[in-house]
Amino acid sequence: MVEDRTSELIKALKELKTLKGLLPICSHCKMIRDDKGNWNEIDVYIMNHSEAEFTHGICPKCLKKHYPCRP
């Protein structure tokens, strides 16, 4: 029983993806520079380096800025 639990924990640790350390991010466009020096969109970078998934929407500030004719 203890061996089974240990095996399960070892398997879970191998599958775990964690972002850690410093991420170089452009202060203007918010692109992330990876360890190879390539610039990536932040959502793509996070999806490739974690288990996170994104949905997209438009916040009220951007809606007003980019679609000024809308209420």
CYANA upper distance limits for C-alpha pairs under 8 A (distance plus 0.5 A):
  1 MET  CA      5 ARG  CA      6.88
  2 VAL  CA      6 THR  CA      6.63
  3 GLU  CA      7 SER  CA      6.63
  4 ASP  CA      8 GLU  CA      6.73
  5 ARG  CA      9 LEU  CA      6.74
  6 THR  CA     10 ILE  CA      6.67
  7 SER  CA     11 LYS  CA      6.65
  8 GLU  CA     12 ALA  CA      6.67
  9 LEU  CA     13 LEU  CA      6.68
 10 ILE  CA     14 LYS  CA      6.84
 11 LYS  CA     15 GLU  CA      6.95
 12 ALA  CA     16 LEU  CA      6.71
 17 LYS  CA     49 HIS  CA      7.26
 17 LYS  CA     50 SER  CA      5.61
 17 LYS  CA     51 GLU  CA      7.18
 18 THR  CA     49 HIS  CA      7.88
 18 THR  CA     50 SER  CA      6.53
 19 LEU  CA     49 HIS  CA      7.18
 19 LEU  CA     50 SER  CA      7.14
 23 LEU  CA     32 ILE  CA      7.17
 23 LEU  CA     33 ARG  CA      7.58
 23 LEU  CA     34 ASP  CA      8.17
 24 PRO  CA     32 ILE  CA      6.22
 24 PRO  CA     33 ARG  CA      5.91
 24 PRO  CA     34 ASP  CA      8.15
 25 ILE  CA     30 LYS  CA      6.06
 25 ILE  CA     31 MET  CA      6.07
 25 ILE  CA     32 ILE  CA      5.02
 25 ILE  CA     33 ARG  CA      6.84
 26 CYS  CA     30 LYS  CA      5.24
 26 CYS  CA     31 MET  CA      5.87
 26 CYS  CA     32 ILE  CA      7.11
 30 LYS  CA     41 GLU  CA      7.82
 30 LYS  CA     42 ILE  CA      7.18
 31 MET  CA     39 TRP  CA      6.45
 31 MET  CA     40 ASN  CA      5.91
 31 MET  CA     41 GLU  CA      5.34
 31 MET  CA     42 ILE  CA      6.04
 32 ILE  CA     39 TRP  CA      5.92
 32 ILE  CA     40 ASN  CA      5.66
 32 ILE  CA     41 GLU  CA      6.71
 32 ILE  CA     42 ILE  CA      6.11
 32 ILE  CA     45 TYR  CA      7.55
 33 ARG  CA     37 GLY  CA      6.16
 33 ARG  CA     38 ASN  CA      5.92
 33 ARG  CA     39 TRP  CA      4.89
 33 ARG  CA     40 ASN  CA      6.77
 34 ASP  CA     38 ASN  CA      6.01
 34 ASP  CA     39 TRP  CA      6.90
 34 ASP  CA     40 ASN  CA      7.79
 40 ASN  CA     44 VAL  CA      7.15
 40 ASN  CA     45 TYR  CA      6.47
 41 GLU  CA     45 TYR  CA      6.70
 42 ILE  CA     46 ILE  CA      6.66
 43 ASP  CA     47 MET  CA      6.61
 43 ASP  CA     54 PHE  CA      7.43
 44 VAL  CA     48 ASN  CA      6.64
 45 TYR  CA     49 HIS  CA      6.71
 46 ILE  CA     50 SER  CA      6.28
 46 ILE  CA     52 ALA  CA      7.31
 47 MET  CA     51 GLU  CA      6.86
 47 MET  CA     52 ALA  CA      6.00
 47 MET  CA     53 GLU  CA      6.34
 47 MET  CA     54 PHE  CA      8.22
 58 ILE  CA     62 CYS  CA      6.71
 58 ILE  CA     63 LEU  CA      6.47
 59 CYS  CA     63 LEU  CA      6.60
 60 PRO  CA     64 LYS  CA      6.71
 61 LYS  CA     65 LYS  CA      6.78
 62 CYS  CA     66 HIS  CA      6.29
 62 CYS  CA     67 TYR  CA      8.26
 63 LEU  CA     67 TYR  CA      5.81
 63 LEU  CA     68 PRO  CA      7.63
 63 LEU  CA     70 ARG  CA      8.31
 64 LYS  CA     68 PRO  CA      5.39
 64 LYS  CA     70 ARG  CA      7.80
 64 LYS  CA     71 PRO  CA      8.50
